[in-house]
Amino acid sequence: MSSVPQYQTTTVRLPKDLYEQARTAVKDAGAASSINDFLVAAVAEKLQQLREQEIDAAFAEMAHDPEYQKSAIEMAKSFERSDWEAYQVSEAAQNAPRATKTRSTKTKAR
């Protein structure tokens, strides 16, 4: 079941030079199939940027939150042992001598 998008018609006034640049981008550069699609994409992109800024601001606040800092340190400490074990396994795997490939009987016969 797919939902059909609903549209709201609105009037937008653009500075003439901005309109001309958008029209050129659509017409010559193929940036969109129409100015309407170009504007919809531009508004959607700007809204995405604003959402990302809100998320970034929330994460920035965490740097100043003593409760979060305490919780993060406790969590990191609880994983210290498993992190160290994973590191050792990774190092051992990287430093292990590599087995040389031997030819099978089939390969030797060719």
DSSP file (Angstrom, degrees, kcal/mol; ACC not computed):
  #  RESIDUE AA STRUCTURE BP1 BP2  ACC     N-H-->O    O-->H-N    N-H-->O    O-->H-N    TCO  KAPPA ALPHA  PHI   PSI    X-CA   Y-CA   Z-CA
    1    1 A M              0   0    0      0, 0.0     2,-0.4     0, 0.0     0, 0.0   0.000 360.0 360.0 360.0 112.0    0.0    0.0    0.0
    2    2 A S        -     0   0    0      0, 0.0     2,-0.4     0, 0.0     0, 0.0  -0.818 360.0-130.8-104.0 142.5    1.7    3.2   -1.2
    3    3 A S        -     0   0    0     -2,-0.4     3,-0.0     3,-0.0     0, 0.0  -0.737  16.7-128.8 -93.1 138.4    0.6    6.6   -0.1
    4    4 A V        -     0   0    0     -2,-0.4    -1,-0.0     1,-0.1     2,-0.0  -0.713  31.4-114.2 -83.6 127.0    0.0    9.2   -2.7
    5    5 A P        -     0   0    0      0, 0.0     2,-0.4     0, 0.0    -1,-0.1  -0.330  25.8-138.2 -63.4 142.5    1.9   12.4   -1.8
    6    6 A Q        -     0   0    0     -3,-0.0     2,-0.3     2,-0.0    -3,-0.0  -0.791  17.1-150.9 -99.8 146.5   -0.3   15.4   -1.1
    7    7 A Y        -     0   0    0     -2,-0.4     2,-0.5     2,-0.0     0, 0.0  -0.867   9.7-155.5-120.2 150.6    0.6   18.8   -2.4
    8    8 A Q        -     0   0    0     -2,-0.3     2,-0.3     2,-0.0    -2,-0.0  -0.993  18.5-140.3-122.7 122.0    0.1   22.3   -1.2
    9    9 A T        +     0   0    0     -2,-0.5     2,-0.3     2,-0.0    -2,-0.0  -0.641  30.9 164.6 -82.8 137.9    0.1   25.0   -3.8
   10   10 A T        -     0   0    0     -2,-0.3     2,-0.5     2,-0.0    -2,-0.0  -0.956  34.8-118.7-146.1 163.7    1.8   28.2   -2.7
   11   11 A T        -     0   0    0     -2,-0.3     2,-0.5     2,-0.0    -2,-0.0  -0.909  26.1-166.4-107.6 134.0    3.1   31.3   -4.4
   12   12 A V        -     0   0    0     -2,-0.5     2,-0.6     2,-0.0    -2,-0.0  -0.976   8.8-153.6-123.2 130.8    6.8   32.2   -4.0
   13   13 A R        -     0   0    0     -2,-0.5    -2,-0.0     6,-0.0     3,-0.0  -0.911  19.2-176.7-102.9 124.8    8.4   35.5   -4.9
   14   14 A L        -     0   0    0     -2,-0.6     2,-0.1     2,-0.0    -2,-0.0  -0.899  36.1 -99.5-117.3 147.3   12.0   35.2   -5.8
   15   15 A P     >  -     0   0    0      0, 0.0     4,-2.5     0, 0.0     3,-0.5  -0.440  41.0-118.3 -58.9 141.0   14.5   38.0   -6.6
   16   16 A K  H  > S+     0   0    0      1,-0.3     4,-2.7     2,-0.2     5,-0.2   0.872 112.3  50.9 -54.8 -44.1   14.7   38.1  -10.4
   17   17 A D  H  > S+     0   0    0      1,-0.2     4,-2.0     2,-0.2    -1,-0.3   0.875 110.9  49.3 -65.0 -35.2   18.4   37.2  -10.6
   18   18 A L  H  > S+     0   0    0     -3,-0.5     4,-2.3     2,-0.2    -2,-0.2   0.910 111.2  49.8 -67.3 -42.2   17.8   34.2   -8.3
   19   19 A Y  H  X S+     0   0    0     -4,-2.5     4,-2.8     1,-0.2    -2,-0.2   0.923 110.4  50.1 -60.1 -45.4   14.9   33.1  -10.5
   20   20 A E  H  X S+     0   0    0     -4,-2.7     4,-2.4     1,-0.2    -1,-0.2   0.888 109.9  50.4 -63.4 -39.5   17.0   33.4  -13.6
   21   21 A Q  H  X S+     0   0    0     -4,-2.0     4,-2.4     2,-0.2    -1,-0.2   0.913 112.4  47.2 -64.1 -42.0   19.9   31.4  -12.0
   22   22 A A  H  X S+     0   0    0     -4,-2.3     4,-2.2     2,-0.2    -2,-0.2   0.921 111.8  50.4 -64.6 -43.6   17.4   28.6  -11.1
   23   23 A R  H  X S+     0   0    0     -4,-2.8     4,-3.1     1,-0.2     5,-0.3   0.895 111.4  48.5 -61.8 -40.8   15.9   28.6  -14.5
   24   24 A T  H  X>S+     0   0    0     -4,-2.4     4,-2.6     2,-0.2     5,-1.3   0.908 109.4  52.6 -65.5 -42.0   19.3   28.4  -16.1
   25   25 A A  H  <5S+     0   0    0     -4,-2.4     6,-2.6     3,-0.2     7,-0.2   0.882 115.9  40.7 -61.6 -38.1   20.2   25.5  -13.8
   26   26 A V  H  X5S+     0   0    0     -4,-2.2     4,-0.5     4,-0.2     6,-0.3   0.940 123.1  37.9 -73.7 -48.8   17.1   23.6  -14.7
   27   27 A K  H  <5S+     0   0    0     -4,-3.1    -3,-0.2    -5,-0.2    -2,-0.2   0.950 131.1  21.9 -71.8 -51.8   17.1   24.4  -18.4
   28   28 A D  T  <5S+     0   0    0     -4,-2.6    -3,-0.2    -5,-0.3    -2,-0.1   0.877 131.5  35.5 -89.6 -40.8   20.9   24.3  -19.2
   29   29 A A  T  4<S-     0   0    0     -5,-1.3    -3,-0.2    -4,-0.2    -4,-0.1   0.575  94.5-130.4 -93.8  -9.8   22.4   22.1  -16.5
   30   30 A G     <  +     0   0    0     -4,-0.5    -4,-0.2    -6,-0.3    -3,-0.1   0.852  49.7 155.9  65.1  33.0   19.5   19.7  -16.1
   31   31 A A  S    S-     0   0    0     -6,-2.6     2,-0.3    -9,-0.1    -5,-0.2   0.720  70.7 -10.4 -65.9 -21.3   19.5   20.2  -12.3
   32   32 A A  S    S-     0   0    0     -6,-0.3    -1,-0.1    -7,-0.2    -2,-0.1  -0.957  71.1-105.2-164.6 170.9   15.8   19.2  -12.2
   33   33 A S  S    S+     0   0    0     -2,-0.3     2,-0.3     1,-0.2     3,-0.1   0.700 100.5   1.4 -82.1 -17.2   13.0   18.6  -14.5
   34   34 A S  S  > S-     0   0    0      1,-0.1     4,-2.3    -4,-0.0    -1,-0.2  -0.975  74.3-105.0-157.5 166.3   11.3   21.9  -13.6
   35   35 A I  H  > S+     0   0    0     -2,-0.3     4,-2.8     2,-0.2     5,-0.2   0.895 121.4  56.2 -63.6 -38.0   11.7   24.9  -11.5
   36   36 A N  H  > S+     0   0    0      2,-0.2     4,-2.6     1,-0.2    -1,-0.2   0.948 109.1  44.9 -57.7 -49.5    9.1   23.5   -9.2
   37   37 A D  H  > S+     0   0    0      1,-0.2     4,-2.5     2,-0.2    -1,-0.2   0.879 112.2  53.6 -62.5 -36.9   11.1   20.3   -8.7
   38   38 A F  H  X S+     0   0    0     -4,-2.3     4,-2.2     2,-0.2    -2,-0.2   0.928 111.2  44.8 -62.2 -45.7   14.3   22.4   -8.3
   39   39 A L  H  X S+     0   0    0     -4,-2.8     4,-2.7     2,-0.2     5,-0.2   0.898 111.7  52.4 -67.1 -40.6   12.7   24.5   -5.5
   40   40 A V  H  X S+     0   0    0     -4,-2.6     4,-2.6    -5,-0.2    -2,-0.2   0.936 111.6  46.8 -60.2 -45.9   11.2   21.4   -3.8
   41   41 A A  H  X S+     0   0    0     -4,-2.5     4,-2.5     1,-0.2    -1,-0.2   0.897 112.3  50.5 -63.0 -40.0   14.7   19.8   -3.8
   42   42 A A  H  X S+     0   0    0     -4,-2.2     4,-2.2     2,-0.2    -2,-0.2   0.911 112.1  46.2 -64.9 -42.7   16.3   23.0   -2.5
   43   43 A V  H  X S+     0   0    0     -4,-2.7     4,-2.5     2,-0.2    -2,-0.2   0.916 112.8  50.5 -66.3 -42.6   13.7   23.3    0.4
   44   44 A A  H  X S+     0   0    0     -4,-2.6     4,-2.1    -5,-0.2    -2,-0.2   0.910 111.2  49.0 -61.7 -42.2   14.1   19.6    1.2
   45   45 A E  H  X S+     0   0    0     -4,-2.5     4,-2.2     2,-0.2    -1,-0.2   0.911 111.2  49.1 -63.4 -43.2   17.9   20.0    1.3
   46   46 A K  H  X S+     0   0    0     -4,-2.2     4,-2.2     1,-0.2    -2,-0.2   0.908 110.1  51.0 -64.3 -41.8   17.7   23.0    3.5
   47   47 A L  H  X S+     0   0    0     -4,-2.5     4,-2.3     1,-0.2    -1,-0.2   0.886 108.9  51.9 -62.6 -38.5   15.3   21.3    5.9
   48   48 A Q  H  X S+     0   0    0     -4,-2.1     4,-2.4     2,-0.2    -1,-0.2   0.912 108.6  51.1 -62.9 -42.6   17.8   18.3    6.1
   49   49 A Q  H  X S+     0   0    0     -4,-2.2     4,-2.2     1,-0.2    -2,-0.2   0.909 109.6  50.1 -60.3 -42.7   20.6   20.7    7.0
   50   50 A L  H  X S+     0   0    0     -4,-2.2     4,-2.1     2,-0.2    -1,-0.2   0.900 110.0  50.2 -64.3 -40.9   18.5   22.3    9.7
   51   51 A R  H  X S+     0   0    0     -4,-2.3     4,-2.2     1,-0.2    -1,-0.2   0.916 110.9  49.6 -62.6 -42.4   17.7   18.9   11.2
   52   52 A E  H  X S+     0   0    0     -4,-2.4     4,-2.7     1,-0.2    -2,-0.2   0.880 108.9  52.3 -64.6 -37.5   21.4   18.0   11.2
   53   53 A Q  H  X S+     0   0    0     -4,-2.2     4,-2.4     2,-0.2    -1,-0.2   0.892 108.4  51.1 -64.5 -39.2   22.2   21.2   12.9
   54   54 A E  H  X S+     0   0    0     -4,-2.1     4,-2.0     2,-0.2    -2,-0.2   0.917 111.8  46.8 -63.1 -42.9   19.7   20.5   15.6
   55   55 A I  H  X S+     0   0    0     -4,-2.2     4,-2.3     2,-0.2    -2,-0.2   0.926 112.0  50.3 -65.0 -44.5   21.2   17.0   16.1
   56   56 A D  H  X S+     0   0    0     -4,-2.7     4,-2.3     1,-0.2    -2,-0.2   0.895 109.7  51.2 -59.8 -40.7   24.7   18.5   16.2
   57   57 A A  H  X S+     0   0    0     -4,-2.4     4,-1.9     2,-0.2    -1,-0.2   0.891 108.5  51.5 -64.8 -39.0   23.6   21.1   18.8
   58   58 A A  H  X S+     0   0    0     -4,-2.0     4,-1.0     1,-0.2    -2,-0.2   0.911 111.4  47.2 -64.9 -41.2   22.1   18.3   21.0
   59   59 A F  H  X S+     0   0    0     -4,-2.3     4,-0.7     1,-0.2     3,-0.3   0.877 108.6  55.3 -66.7 -36.4   25.4   16.4   20.8
   60   60 A A  H >< S+     0   0    0     -4,-2.3     3,-0.9     1,-0.2     4,-0.4   0.877 103.1  55.9 -63.6 -36.6   27.4   19.5   21.6
   61   61 A E  H >< S+     0   0    0     -4,-1.9     3,-1.6     1,-0.2     4,-0.3   0.827  95.7  66.3 -63.5 -31.0   25.3   20.0   24.7
   62   62 A M  H >< S+     0   0    0     -4,-1.0     3,-1.2    -3,-0.3    -1,-0.2   0.808  89.7  65.6 -61.8 -28.3   26.3   16.5   25.9
   63   63 A A  T << S+     0   0    0     -3,-0.9    -1,-0.3    -4,-0.7    -2,-0.2   0.732 107.3  40.8 -65.6 -20.7   29.9   17.8   26.2
   64   64 A H  T <  S+     0   0    0     -3,-1.6    -1,-0.3    -4,-0.4    -2,-0.2   0.310  90.1 102.6-109.1   6.9   28.7   20.1   29.0
   65   65 A D    <>  -     0   0    0     -3,-1.2     4,-2.5    -4,-0.3     5,-0.2  -0.816  53.1-164.0 -97.1 108.0   26.3   17.6   30.7
   66   66 A P  H  > S+     0   0    0      0, 0.0     4,-2.4     0, 0.0     5,-0.2   0.848  89.4  53.8 -61.8 -34.5   28.0   16.2   33.9
   67   67 A E  H  > S+     0   0    0      2,-0.2     4,-2.4     1,-0.2     5,-0.2   0.922 110.6  46.2 -65.6 -43.0   25.5   13.3   34.1
   68   68 A Y  H  > S+     0   0    0      2,-0.2     4,-3.0     1,-0.2     5,-0.2   0.929 111.7  51.8 -64.4 -44.3   26.2   12.2   30.6
   69   69 A Q  H  X S+     0   0    0     -4,-2.5     4,-2.2     1,-0.2    -2,-0.2   0.917 111.0  47.9 -58.4 -44.1   30.0   12.5   31.1
   70   70 A K  H  X S+     0   0    0     -4,-2.4     4,-2.3     1,-0.2    -1,-0.2   0.930 113.5  47.6 -62.1 -46.1   29.7   10.3   34.2
   71   71 A S  H  X S+     0   0    0     -4,-2.4     4,-2.4     1,-0.2    -2,-0.2   0.898 111.0  50.8 -62.7 -42.5   27.6    7.8   32.4
   72   72 A A  H  X S+     0   0    0     -4,-3.0     4,-2.4     2,-0.2    -1,-0.2   0.893 110.8  48.7 -64.7 -40.0   30.0    7.7   29.4
   73   73 A I  H  X S+     0   0    0     -4,-2.2     4,-2.4    -5,-0.2    -2,-0.2   0.917 111.5  49.7 -66.4 -43.2   33.0    7.2   31.6
   74   74 A E  H  X S+     0   0    0     -4,-2.3     4,-1.9     1,-0.2    -2,-0.2   0.913 111.9  48.5 -61.4 -42.4   31.3    4.3   33.5
   75   75 A M  H  X S+     0   0    0     -4,-2.4     4,-0.9     2,-0.2    -2,-0.2   0.921 110.5  50.4 -65.2 -43.4   30.3    2.7   30.2
   76   76 A A  H >< S+     0   0    0     -4,-2.4     3,-0.7     1,-0.2     4,-0.4   0.905 110.1  50.9 -61.1 -41.7   33.8    3.0   28.8
   77   77 A K  H >< S+     0   0    0     -4,-2.4     3,-1.1     1,-0.2     4,-0.4   0.871 104.2  57.8 -63.2 -37.0   35.2    1.4   32.0
   78   78 A S  H 3< S+     0   0    0     -4,-1.9     4,-0.3     1,-0.3    -1,-0.2   0.734 111.0  43.2 -68.2 -19.7   32.8   -1.5   31.7
   79   79 A F  T <X S+     0   0    0     -4,-0.9     4,-2.7    -3,-0.7    -1,-0.3   0.385  84.1 100.0-103.1   2.5   34.1   -2.3   28.3
   80   80 A E  H <> S+     0   0    0     -3,-1.1     4,-2.4    -4,-0.4     5,-0.2   0.919  84.1  45.8 -56.2 -48.1   37.8   -1.9   29.1
   81   81 A R  H  > S+     0   0    0     -4,-0.4     4,-2.5     1,-0.2    -1,-0.2   0.938 115.6  44.5 -64.0 -48.2   38.5   -5.6   29.5
   82   82 A S  H  > S+     0   0    0     -4,-0.3     4,-2.4     1,-0.2    -1,-0.2   0.867 112.9  52.8 -67.7 -33.7   36.6   -6.8   26.4
   83   83 A D  H  X S+     0   0    0     -4,-2.7     4,-2.2     2,-0.2    -1,-0.2   0.922 110.3  47.8 -63.7 -43.1   38.2   -3.9   24.3
   84   84 A W  H  X S+     0   0    0     -4,-2.4     4,-2.4    -5,-0.3    -2,-0.2   0.915 112.1  49.3 -64.7 -42.6   41.7   -5.0   25.5
   85   85 A E  H  X S+     0   0    0     -4,-2.5     4,-2.3     1,-0.2    -1,-0.2   0.907 111.0  49.6 -63.4 -41.7   40.9   -8.7   24.6
   86   86 A A  H  X S+     0   0    0     -4,-2.4     4,-2.3     1,-0.2    -1,-0.2   0.893 110.4  51.3 -64.4 -39.0   39.6   -7.7   21.2
   87   87 A Y  H  X S+     0   0    0     -4,-2.2     4,-2.7     2,-0.2    -2,-0.2   0.924 109.9  49.2 -62.4 -45.1   42.8   -5.6   20.6
   88   88 A Q  H  X S+     0   0    0     -4,-2.4     4,-2.7     2,-0.2    -2,-0.2   0.909 111.1  49.1 -63.2 -42.2   45.0   -8.5   21.5
   89   89 A V  H  X S+     0   0    0     -4,-2.3     4,-2.3     2,-0.2    -1,-0.2   0.920 112.1  49.2 -62.6 -42.9   43.2  -10.9   19.2
   90   90 A S  H  X S+     0   0    0     -4,-2.3     4,-2.0     2,-0.2    -2,-0.2   0.922 112.4  47.3 -62.7 -45.2   43.4   -8.4   16.4
   91   91 A E  H  X S+     0   0    0     -4,-2.7     4,-2.1     1,-0.2    -2,-0.2   0.911 111.6  50.8 -63.1 -43.1   47.1   -7.9   17.0
   92   92 A A  H  X S+     0   0    0     -4,-2.7     4,-0.9     1,-0.2    -1,-0.2   0.900 110.4  49.6 -62.7 -40.3   47.7  -11.6   17.1
   93   93 A A  H  < S+     0   0    0     -4,-2.3     3,-0.3     1,-0.2    -1,-0.2   0.878 112.1  47.7 -66.7 -37.3   45.9  -12.2   13.9
   94   94 A Q  H  < S+     0   0    0     -4,-2.0    -1,-0.2     1,-0.2    -2,-0.2   0.834 116.8  42.7 -72.3 -31.7   47.9   -9.4   12.1
   95   95 A N  H  < S+     0   0    0     -4,-2.1    -1,-0.2    -5,-0.2    -2,-0.2   0.487  87.1 113.7 -94.8  -3.7   51.2  -10.8   13.4
   96   96 A A  S  < S-     0   0    0     -4,-0.9     2,-0.1    -3,-0.3    -3,-0.0  -0.412  77.9-104.1 -68.9 140.8   50.5  -14.5   12.8
   97   97 A P        -     0   0    0      0, 0.0     2,-0.4     0, 0.0    -1,-0.1  -0.422  37.5-120.9 -64.7 139.6   52.7  -16.1   10.1
   98   98 A R        -     0   0    0     -2,-0.1     2,-0.2    -3,-0.1    -3,-0.0  -0.649  22.9-118.9 -85.2 136.1   50.7  -16.6    7.0
   99   99 A A        -     0   0    0     -2,-0.4     2,-0.3     1,-0.1    -1,-0.1  -0.507  26.6-124.2 -72.6 137.8   50.4  -20.1    5.7
  100  100 A T        -     0   0    0     -2,-0.2     2,-0.3     1,-0.1    -1,-0.1  -0.622  26.1-115.2 -83.1 143.8   51.9  -20.7    2.3
  101  101 A K        -     0   0    0     -2,-0.3     2,-0.4     1,-0.0    -1,-0.1  -0.587  28.0-157.4 -79.4 134.4   49.5  -22.1   -0.3
  102  102 A T        -     0   0    0     -2,-0.3     2,-0.2     0, 0.0    -1,-0.0  -0.863  21.4-111.5-110.1 149.0   50.4  -25.6   -1.5
  103  103 A R        -     0   0    0     -2,-0.4     2,-0.1     1,-0.1     0, 0.0  -0.542  29.2-127.4 -79.0 141.0   49.2  -26.9   -4.8
  104  104 A S     >  -     0   0    0     -2,-0.2     4,-2.2     1,-0.1     5,-0.2  -0.352  28.9-102.6 -78.4 167.4   46.7  -29.7   -4.8
  105  105 A T  H  > S+     0   0    0      1,-0.2     4,-1.7     2,-0.2    -1,-0.1   0.890 123.1  54.6 -57.8 -40.8   47.3  -32.9   -6.7
  106  106 A K  H  > S+     0   0    0      1,-0.2     4,-0.8     2,-0.2    -1,-0.2   0.924 108.6  47.8 -59.5 -44.9   44.9  -31.6   -9.4
  107  107 A T  H >4 S+     0   0    0      1,-0.2     3,-0.8     2,-0.2    -1,-0.2   0.895 108.9  53.3 -65.6 -40.5   46.8  -28.4   -9.9
  108  108 A K  H 3< S+     0   0    0     -4,-2.2    -1,-0.2     1,-0.2    -2,-0.2   0.844 103.8  57.9 -64.4 -33.2   50.2  -30.2  -10.1
  109  109 A A  H 3<        0   0    0     -4,-1.7    -1,-0.2     1,-0.3    -2,-0.2   0.724 360.0 360.0 -71.8 -20.3   48.9  -32.5  -12.8
  110  110 A R    <<        0   0    0     -3,-0.8    -1,-0.3    -4,-0.8    -2,-0.1   0.485 360.0 360.0 -73.7 360.0   48.0  -29.6  -15.1
